[in-house]
Amino acid sequence: MTSENNKAIVKDLIEANTLASIDELCAPDFIGHLPGFPAPTDRKTFVDFASMLYSAFPDLHHIVEVQLAEDDMVSSVVKVTGTHQGTFQGIPATGKKIVFYDLIVARFKDGKAVELWAQLDVLNLLQQLGVNPF
């Protein structure tokens, strides 16, 4: 697949805003590198992490704002919005609207992500929820 094909796959699946699309994006032997996880995760753990986010923010919405691709790698800057309606990292629902950015780099093989690095602006997210981690 071409870089442009891989970009389109990432954009379509991220912006579908469903757990099914995340699961569809990942190859069976997927490896995820996630914030707060000391070691790489497998596909199930990655989907469980996303499920936790959708549980805490049921209206979670992703928009890909920037994408760069070369060979089998796609980098995306994703604007994430939602409303805190469930427990997130031990923080009870606040009802607050949130906006943060997620940086995602994915390596592809045969149209599926085989490895993914995600980094989100956790400090900004916590501050929007009224938590001062310092």
QUIMO-V836707 format. One record per pair of residues at least 24 apart in sequence whose C-alpha atoms are under 6 Angstrom apart, sorted by the first residue. I is the first residue (numbers start at 1). J is the second residue. Records with the same first field share a line. If there is no record, write none. Layout:
I->J  J
This chain:
3->69  70  71
15->62  63
17->61
25->112  113
26->112  113
27->112  113  114
30->114  115
31->115
32->115  116
33->117
34->118
35->119
56->84  85  86  87  88
57->82  83  84  85
72->107  108
73->106  107
74->105  106
75->104  105
76->103  104
77->102  103
78->102
